[in-house]
Amino acid sequence: MQKFNEIINAEQNSDQKTDATEEELKQFSAAYKAVEQIQNEAQQDMQKIITNNNLTIIRYQEILMAIQNNPELQQKLQQLFEE
C-alpha cells in the first residue's frame, strides 16, 4: 500500500520521484485498473440505489450537501440510522 501511494503521488506530482522497479510499476498499473473498475461499479450501484429510492442524482447531492453543512440535519440523520 505504501509503494502504491508513493507511485500514485509521483504520477500526480512531477516534483516527486519514485524508485519503483519495472515490476512494481506493472503491479501498480494492474492494481490501479482494478481499483478504477471497482470504483466505477460502486458508482453505478450508488446511482441505481439513489434512483430506486425516487431521487435524482442532483437532488441526492443537494441533500448530502445540506446535511454536511447543517449539524441539526446531521443529528436527525444519525437518529434515523439508529432506528
Phi, psi and omega in degrees: 000319180297317180292320177303310180298322178298315181293315182294322177296321179293324179290325183275340183229109185295345178283340181264142180244158175229149177257026182297139177282169177301319179296318179295323178294322176295316179297318178300314182300316179295317180295319181298317178297319180294317178297316179300317179295317179298318179296318179297317179295319179296320178299315179296318178297317179298318180297320178297315181297318180298310182290328177292343177257025174060037174239153169269161178300318181298315180295319177302315180295322177298314179296316180301315179296320179298318179296317181296332184259005185224107181301327179295317177294323177300318180294319178297317179297318178300319178297320178297320179296324183284340182283000000 
